[in-house]
Amino acid sequence: MAAVTAAQPRSSKTESYVDNKRKEDIRQANIKAARAVADAVRTSLGPKGMDKMISTANGEVIITNDGATILNKMEVLQPAAKMLVDLSKSQDSAAGDGTTTVVVIAGALLKQCLLLLTNGIHPTVISDSLHKASTKAVDVLTAMAVPLEISDRESLIKSASTSLNSKVVSQYSTLLAPLAVDSVLSVVDPAKPDMVDLRDIKIVKKLGGTVDDTELVKGLVFDKKASHAAGGPTRMENAKIAVIQFQISPPKTDIEQSIVVSDYTQMDRILKEERNYILGMIKKIKATGCNVLLIQKSILRDAVTDLSLHYLAKAKIMVIKDVEREDIEFITKTLNCLPIANIEHFRAEKLGHADLVEEVSLGDGKIVKVTGIKDMGRTTTVLIRGSNQLVIDEAERSLHDALCVVRCLVSKRFLIAGGGAPEIELSRQLGAWSKVLHGMEGYCVRSFAEALEVIPYTLAENAGLNRIAIVTELRNRHAQGEINAGINVRKGQITNILEENVVQPLLVSTSAITLATECVRMILKIDDIVNVRDSTMVSTAKYLLSSRILYGGFFLNFLLCLFVFFSKLCFLVNNETIHMQHAHLAIQALL
Amino acid sequence: MAIEKILKDDASEEKGERARMASFVGAIAITDLVKTTLGPKGMDKILQSTGRGHEVTVTNDGATILKSLHIDNPAAKVLIDISKVQDDEVGDGTTSVVVLAGELLREAEKLVAAKIHPVTIISVYNNVCLFYRLRMASECARNALLQRVVDNKENAGYAFILYYLPNVLGFDKEHFAQLAVDAVMRLKGSTNLEAIQIIKKPGGSLKDSFLDEGFILDKKIGLGQPKRIENAKILVANTAMDTDKVKIYGARVRVDSMSKVAEIEGAEKEKMREKVKKIMAHGINCFVNRQLIYNFPEELFADASILAIEHADFDGIERLALVTGGEIASTFDNPESVKLGHCKLIEEIMIGEDKLIHFSGVEMGQACTVVLRGASHHVLDEAERSLHDALCVLSQTVNDTRVLLGGGWPEMVMAKEVDELARKTPGKKSHAIEAFSRALVAIPTIIADNAGLDSADLVAQLRAEHHKEGCNAGIDVISGSVGDMAELGIAESFKVKQAVLLSAIEAAEMILRVDEIITCAPRKREDRM
């Protein structure tokens, strides 16, 4: 491709006119694509924003209002558009909320950049000015922010509800907001008051009931039944809980084994031995006083057999099987116990204690609840209910955003007004600042200021208000010094938004602005798209080549199939300790 | 007169003028592709993979762009190779080298068209190059002296990084320059960049990036094990922690009862316990394994309050062994012969949303970790590449402190000298010498073009400035005018510049000598796929 364009080499650069047409085209194409993405999510901004229905390739339907989710599922191909998708992802990881806002801001900035570019301003100049403007913007925002005490539960709830109000589940915000605040506050470690690890909050979804039934559980919830085989107990008071990572099933060695049976009397003996073996294990377990067993999932062999379940039921031990390996850490942390990997290590001090473990019927299924845990670790479980899967999924996403909002407030304790107030104030202050700057810089900063007005515009538009009237009035109020005036979507007019309790964490606003600017600057700097070969294909080819040398062409096909099969297997069970290495080893062993 | 076919089917042969033409075209096309990334205001490229997933990379780094191109033209491949070599040798100047070679070829093409023999051109290029090198070294000596008087060593490096870091980092340049200088200063003169670890974590902004003394491993601590250890004694290992299997095909156990199976299983467990005991016999309190640690040994370690980290990657353990001063062990029979690693403190830290393990106060004082934060993977990857370039150049400069002024200054000085040489030389050679000087001037021209400046005017001004003796003028892309490079503190490493020049000339020479291209018939694929 490049060779064609250069088929007639130009004479020396110093004497010729440089034709930059192609570069401009690429930049414009990039900007257009990115703006198309931004426009797609624009209508979902704000409390009266609309939702999107996405039907994925495998026929699944998702209804959501969450920018990050929409973009994630859109499967865009254009590289610049992809960068916008990444942008919303990073906002998600940095602040957790404002994923739509950040994309909308980026789109507006790009629109202004296009204008600046057509005026013949060099992209690097624009990019530098944008950076300057964004640093200034962060300063302005910080100056506007209101400090917050973490003990101020009311304020935390207010900001969580601001986030929830723009979601599908907004009518439940009175329930979900305090829930989010309580769950985050309960996992804050007094030793490290600024850190919140959201992995300490487990969200369990269960179909049935309504979102109203969503609850915060002080303890553990398993989305599975207790084992019912042979009538084992399903409710246990004063539970002594063991988390085990070994299997209660007939022994199996790592080396391949076979038992040789030469006559039928031996068969009986073997069966008896098997029974004795399992009985022996269960006796050891019983001896420690354990009465609830959580068994890690195993793929190498059966974690439990019917036989062992039977004995366990006889021993009045409640069994919950197929616990995922990655959940073990959370469980042990919550129960304040240690996992047990070998029957020999089964000791009473490794057990966790709880007042009650019981199986509860919920909707169409059953769950197991563990409550009243002694010395419970700093974890929390939220049980989300809903009438259909779509609502539950959306509730989970919304709750995640609310949790993130609270987390932001815990790590950076400042609040800022919502409802477009910070953006319009920024726009005003930056506009004023641009007048004292010289040259291109001033011009670009002014564009930046104008671009920020997109947020109040969109808010008003989505709420069905007259956007021009609203934004001009808003500007007017801000010019008179009411820095907290914002759009009150419910009343459809401009009010002091702090009084309306529409607040959000400072971190969400600042990170939205800095991230959007960073992304726009990157898009501006790109002047060419080059197609390159795929590195994974190269490695596959190399793999094939090497295997061809090793085993000859005949095995090639066979090998490939095997490899694909094993990698799929690994994918399915990747929570277990099987690893790719083993797949390779297995292939070699088979050959 | 029909000659029998000499070559195979599908193989082709291009001769003389056509061959030369093909190589010129290829080389110049490559040059034009990367040209726009040159200089502090160069643009970026999107590299879009044609494979599954259509992954996207955004970069400004010449070597990265060229590495990933589909290229069929042999001459173009030569240029890509020199850029790779430049990357490996000095780590920076990967774009400059390709651009210079391309410009030299562009000039050579005109000379060939004017009936000057390629070999003449080559010999002139070589001679001029030699001359150039001598002059540059002497200029350097003068300059380095000057530089040292003005700044101390550290500041020289700092200023010079400012110029070098590509523009993605934008206004955070100062921050990054400081990072890079701090990191390299910790190395205390060694060029072992392995001791500097770069970790990328999305989230935050580039300004949140920081330098951390010590080592960070992106792994988790095993369950129920201490999360904080002081005065750690670390054993770094690469061993299987599932079971020691008999790895012979077909090995199997034959038994006739269940209890025997249980016994063997018990024996396997016992072996593992033995192994863990042996490991513990080293008197350690931290065990890092490259392979997985299964639940059973993990529990044993937890019981002994030993911190065990499983599945650290190859790179991770090699570096860990290096910085903590330990050895990677795979057998544990002789505790006295195994060198353990040491560090003052191991603890879990949180960066963004992720938990990482931090080793501080490590044996090898030089070691440090740079944690990069940024909006997206693209930003991070690009920041890593830029930082890598900066680190390479800095570490080279710390060893060879000679620096040149930047901003097209060396090219202009040399162009002037070369021009004078051309005037003194009689015969056809003088054309080639002039051509050389034109190729040199092309570099400031491109830098100016990329910054959106009027290159014709600026370069002319620069040339006029340089007519004065001892001038420090170069292109100041920030203000868009000719400025004093010494005052602005823009400098580049002599070593890089020299490598650029030498490789570029070598490549140009190689391509010029070609008068026939033979393309072999592609190897046929077997239809087994």
Interface residues (C-beta under 8 A of the other chain):
Chain A: A2 A3 T5 A6 A7 P9 S11 S12 K13 T14 E15 V18 K23 N30 L77 P79 A80 K82 M83 D86 L87 K89 S90 S93 A94 H122 P123 T124 V125 S127 D128 H131 K132 T135 M195 D197 L198 Q245 F246 P250 P251 K252 T253 D254 I255 E256 Q257 S258 I259 V260 V261 S262 Q266 R269 I270 E273 E274 Y277 Q296 I328 E329 T332 L338 P339 I340 A341 N342 E344 H345 S511 T514 L515 E518 C519 R521 M522 K525 I526 D527 D528 I529 V530 N531 V532 R533 D534 S535 T536 M537 G553 F554 L556 N557 T577 H579 Q581 A589
Chain B: F24 V25 G26 I28 A29 I30 D32 L33 T36 K41 M43 D44 K45 I46 L47 Q48 S49 T50 G51 R52 G53 H54 E55 V56 V58 N60 I65 S68 L69 H70 N73 A76 E103 R106 E107 E109 K110 N167 V168 G170 F171 P202 G203 G204 S205 L206 L223 G224 D242 T243 K245 V246 Y249 A251 R252 V253 R254 V255 D256 S257 M258 S259 V261 A262 I264 E265 E268 K269 Q291 L292 Y294 N295 F296 E298 E299 A302 D303 H311 M350 G352 E353 K355 G374 A375 S376 H377 H378 V379 R438 V441 A442 T445 I446 D449 A451 G452 S455 A456 V459 E526 R528 M529
